[in-house]
Amino acid sequence: MMLNIVAWLLFPILVLASPLAQSPLDEQIVERDFYSLSYNEQHEVANWVAYPLGHPQIRGCVSRTDAFRIDPMITTGSATLQDYQNSNFDRGHLLPAGDMKFDAQAMKDTFFMSNMTPQPAKFNRGRWAMLETLMRSWALKYEQLWVVTGPILKERLPTIGINKVSVPVDYFKVIIRKDGDSYKGIGFLMNVDVPYPELVSYALSINQIEDLSGIDFFPFLSDNVEEEVESDRDLTQWDFQAKFNYLPCSN
């Protein structure tokens, strides 16, 4: 099953900002059928992974594959499985495997090492997984989201493995959705060591995530719409009590 081409063409093209007193992020853009990512060779993890998430994606058709492997599209070489051995970190997905259960190749493609970062197990299988489930709940409720997720990368992060894979301590998600003729947006910032009791406690405006990450999200929006959407943090526009069940498989 190929992703609906209309939905993919509507997907925002991301560009990197050049924030004051910081260098532009190191990146190689990789585009696959179901998602795009920006790979950072210095840190050996992605700056961001971007994908649409809607009713076409949240169908529980394919079992998890655990097909972890190097990414042949990374020209400088991606992180490897050996980098994570004996590290006490999970190979934490940025694009969740659970968002790609609708198609066998889509599922398999989430296991490239370019889509992984070293995450503490308690974080990866706990609050981060809860946030991923909330995204699916919103995709079910609102029908179509555009999601960008990644780590906050900075100098002097700890590393693992022979390739010196950076170990981030903060992760973000930014989300927009159509709401009639307008857009709604929200961001999340999660520290691996700060267990707030409710997911709403991690919510920020997209502008705040841009300031922290150095990434300009959703530049396809006109300047005035972008500023309105990305500065908004109206939590009443998002259902934090939404429930999720995978939609039936398509024939």
ABEGO torsion letter per residue (X at the ends): XBBBAAAAAABBBBBBBBBBGBBBBBBBBBBBAABBBBBBAAAGBBABBBBBBBAAABBBABBBAGBBBBBAABAAEBBBAAAABGAGBBBBBABBAAAAAABAAAAAAAABAAABBBBBAAAAABAAAAAAAAAAAAAAAAGBBBBBBEBBBBBGBBBBEAAGBBBBABBBBBBBBBBEABBBBBBBBBBAABBBABAAAABBBAAAAAAAAGBBBGAABBAAAAAAAAABABAAABBAABBBBBBBBBX
